[in-house]
Amino acid sequence: MKLFQLQLLKTVLNNGLNISRAADQHFVVQSAVSRQLSLLEAELGVPLFERKGKRLLRPTPLSLAIVREVDAIELSLENIRAISDDFRDGRQGDIRIATTHMQAKYFLPPVLNEFRQRYPKVKVHFLQGNPRQLVQMLHDNDADIAICTEEIADDKALTSHFCYTWNHVLILPEGHELCEGELSLERIAQYPILTYVLGFTGRSKIETAFKKQKLTIDTSFSATDSDVIKSYVRLGFGVGIISGIAHIPEESQGLVMRDLSAFFPESITRIAYMKNKHLKSYLIDIVDIMKQKGQLISS
């Protein structure tokens, strides 16, 4: 049994049992993939796939169990490299941060400014996506750490740290009726609401709050990016509900912000990495910097 055979099996499963794509990713021909999997099956004495003729229909439970072990093996190999890197030169290397647009633009700049002063030789790579994708990047070892609001706390395979709390705010074009007077969800629901797509930045909390008061809202416009939402609020498409940290006065000309903390529960942004992952010294430091900067927002 060879590690390469096990990795081929994992790649085949990750590509929906497409042998051709798996072969391309490993820079081998299809026949080599098929032969290696046949050799692995012969050694194990148990089928890895349910087949119809030569066509692969679905993986067997054994295949799924093997892939979980391959993930653990690959993480161990990565840990060995990380440990040796620390002994060789702990002040250079790479950090892969899985992040949403909001964290990358509004939270991480001061973090990285301080980090670069300490570690000028460490390269930083952002991998952007929705929270579910970010968590998957950790599981696939495509990212070292992730920072976002959703998904992280529910994943038992992750070690997570509190970073900061934030609240939603209402964004209005100057002169809008809601700029004056007492706010209520009833008043807000009278206008089209521009906010985040489902799965991003507390969207579920927004919908839950209106549903509890039996209010129907028009959310026909949604985006993953706070800047896009603000742009279309300026154009008169409706009123915006965004994260409070995404409202920077000098970048919000023509807009009025009103606090919504009385209507929606606060959200928690967390930092996470795989539980069994060895963190290089500079990864530990950047997590600490994130937590320190987060305290300034929460306080």
ZIJO-V893798 format. One record per residue. N is the residue number from 1. RES is the residue in three letters. D_FIRST is the distance of its C-alpha to the first C-alpha in Angstrom with 1 decimal. Layout:
N_RES_D_FIRST, N_RES_D_FIRST
//
This chain:
1_MET_0.0, 2_LYS_3.8, 3_LEU_6.9, 4_PHE_8.6, 5_GLN_7.1, 6_LEU_8.0, 7_GLN_11.2, 8_LEU_12.0, 9_LEU_12.1, 10_LYS_14.3, 11_THR_16.5, 12_VAL_17.0, 13_LEU_18.2, 14_ASN_20.3, 15_ASN_22.0, 16_GLY_23.1, 17_LEU_20.6, 18_ASN_22.1, 19_ILE_19.7, 20_SER_22.3, 21_ARG_22.6, 22_ALA_18.9, 23_ALA_18.8, 24_ASP_21.9, 25_GLN_20.5, 26_HIS_17.7, 27_PHE_20.1, 28_VAL_18.4, 29_VAL_19.9, 30_GLN_19.4, 31_SER_18.3, 32_ALA_15.3, 33_VAL_14.2, 34_SER_14.9, 35_ARG_13.0, 36_GLN_9.7, 37_LEU_10.3, 38_SER_11.5, 39_LEU_8.4, 40_LEU_6.5, 41_GLU_9.8, 42_ALA_10.1, 43_GLU_7.2, 44_LEU_8.7, 45_GLY_12.1, 46_VAL_13.6, 47_PRO_14.9, 48_LEU_14.0, 49_PHE_17.4, 50_GLU_20.9, 51_ARG_22.2, 52_LYS_25.6, 53_GLY_25.3, 54_LYS_22.9, 55_ARG_23.7, 56_LEU_21.5, 57_LEU_23.8, 58_ARG_22.0, 59_PRO_18.8, 60_THR_18.3, 61_PRO_18.6, 62_LEU_15.0, 63_SER_14.2, 64_LEU_16.9, 65_ALA_15.6, 66_ILE_12.1, 67_VAL_14.1, 68_ARG_16.3, 69_GLU_13.6, 70_VAL_12.4, 71_ASP_16.2, 72_ALA_16.4, 73_ILE_13.7, 74_GLU_15.5, 75_LEU_18.8, 76_SER_17.9, 77_LEU_17.1, 78_GLU_20.4, 79_ASN_22.2, 80_ILE_21.3, 81_ARG_22.7, 82_ALA_25.7, 83_ILE_26.5, 84_SER_26.4, 85_ASP_28.6, 86_ASP_31.1, 87_PHE_31.4, 88_ARG_31.8, 89_ASP_34.2, 90_GLY_34.5, 91_ARG_37.2, 92_GLN_35.4, 93_GLY_32.4, 94_ASP_32.0, 95_ILE_32.6, 96_ARG_31.6, 97_ILE_34.0, 98_ALA_33.6, 99_THR_37.2, 100_THR_39.8, 101_HIS_42.7, 102_MET_45.1, 103_GLN_43.2, 104_ALA_42.7, 105_LYS_46.3, 106_TYR_48.3, 107_PHE_46.4, 108_LEU_44.0, 109_PRO_46.5, 110_PRO_48.2, 111_VAL_44.9, 112_LEU_43.6, 113_ASN_47.0, 114_GLU_46.7, 115_PHE_43.0, 116_ARG_43.7, 117_GLN_46.5, 118_ARG_44.2, 119_TYR_41.1, 120_PRO_42.5, 121_LYS_39.4, 122_VAL_36.9, 123_LYS_36.2, 124_VAL_36.4, 125_HIS_34.9, 126_PHE_36.1, 127_LEU_33.9, 128_GLN_36.4, 129_GLY_36.0, 130_ASN_37.1, 131_PRO_36.2, 132_ARG_33.5, 133_GLN_31.9, 134_LEU_32.2, 135_VAL_30.4, 136_GLN_27.5, 137_MET_27.4, 138_LEU_26.8, 139_HIS_24.0, 140_ASP_22.4, 141_ASN_23.0, 142_ASP_25.5, 143_ALA_28.3, 144_ASP_28.9, 145_ILE_31.9, 146_ALA_33.8, 147_ILE_37.5, 148_CYS_39.2, 149_THR_41.3, 150_GLU_39.4, 151_GLU_36.0, 152_ILE_35.0, 153_ALA_36.7, 154_ASP_35.1, 155_ASP_31.5, 156_LYS_30.3, 157_ALA_27.2, 158_LEU_29.6, 159_THR_32.0, 160_SER_35.2, 161_HIS_38.6, 162_PHE_42.0, 163_CYS_43.3, 164_TYR_46.6, 165_THR_48.7, 166_TRP_50.5, 167_ASN_52.9, 168_HIS_53.6, 169_VAL_56.8, 170_LEU_59.0, 171_ILE_59.5, 172_LEU_62.8, 173_PRO_64.7, 174_GLU_67.9, 175_GLY_70.8, 176_HIS_68.7, 177_GLU_70.3, 178_LEU_67.6, 179_CYS_68.4, 180_GLU_71.3, 181_GLY_71.9, 182_GLU_69.8, 183_LEU_66.3, 184_SER_65.0, 185_LEU_62.1, 186_GLU_64.8, 187_ARG_66.2, 188_ILE_62.8, 189_ALA_61.8, 190_GLN_64.8, 191_TYR_63.1, 192_PRO_59.9, 193_ILE_57.1, 194_LEU_54.8, 195_THR_51.7, 196_TYR_47.9, 197_VAL_45.5, 198_LEU_43.9, 199_GLY_41.1, 200_PHE_42.8, 201_THR_45.0, 202_GLY_46.5, 203_ARG_47.4, 204_SER_46.9, 205_LYS_49.4, 206_ILE_51.9, 207_GLU_51.8, 208_THR_51.8, 209_ALA_55.0, 210_PHE_56.9, 211_LYS_55.8, 212_LYS_57.0, 213_GLN_60.4, 214_LYS_60.1, 215_LEU_60.4, 216_THR_59.0, 217_ILE_57.9, 218_ASP_57.4, 219_THR_54.1, 220_SER_53.9, 221_PHE_53.0, 222_SER_49.9, 223_ALA_47.8, 224_THR_44.9, 225_ASP_47.1, 226_SER_50.2, 227_ASP_51.9, 228_VAL_51.8, 229_ILE_53.3, 230_LYS_56.0, 231_SER_56.8, 232_TYR_57.5, 233_VAL_59.5, 234_ARG_61.7, 235_LEU_62.1, 236_GLY_63.4, 237_PHE_60.5, 238_GLY_60.8, 239_VAL_60.2, 240_GLY_56.9, 241_ILE_54.9, 242_ILE_52.5, 243_SER_51.0, 244_GLY_53.7, 245_ILE_51.8, 246_ALA_51.8, 247_HIS_55.6, 248_ILE_56.8, 249_PRO_60.6, 250_GLU_60.7, 251_GLU_58.2, 252_SER_59.9, 253_GLN_63.2, 254_GLY_65.0, 255_LEU_63.1, 256_VAL_64.2, 257_MET_61.7, 258_ARG_62.4, 259_ASP_60.5, 260_LEU_58.8, 261_SER_57.5, 262_ALA_60.1, 263_PHE_58.4, 264_PHE_54.6, 265_PRO_52.5, 266_GLU_51.1, 267_SER_47.5, 268_ILE_45.0, 269_THR_42.8, 270_ARG_39.7, 271_ILE_37.1, 272_ALA_33.5, 273_TYR_30.0, 274_MET_26.8, 275_LYS_27.3, 276_ASN_24.5, 277_LYS_25.1, 278_HIS_26.5, 279_LEU_29.7, 280_LYS_30.9, 281_SER_34.6, 282_TYR_36.0, 283_LEU_34.2, 284_ILE_35.8, 285_ASP_39.1, 286_ILE_39.0, 287_VAL_38.3, 288_ASP_41.3, 289_ILE_43.5, 290_MET_42.6, 291_LYS_43.8, 292_GLN_46.9, 293_LYS_47.9, 294_GLY_47.2, 295_GLN_49.6, 296_LEU_52.3, 297_ILE_51.9, 298_SER_51.8, 299_SER_54.8
//
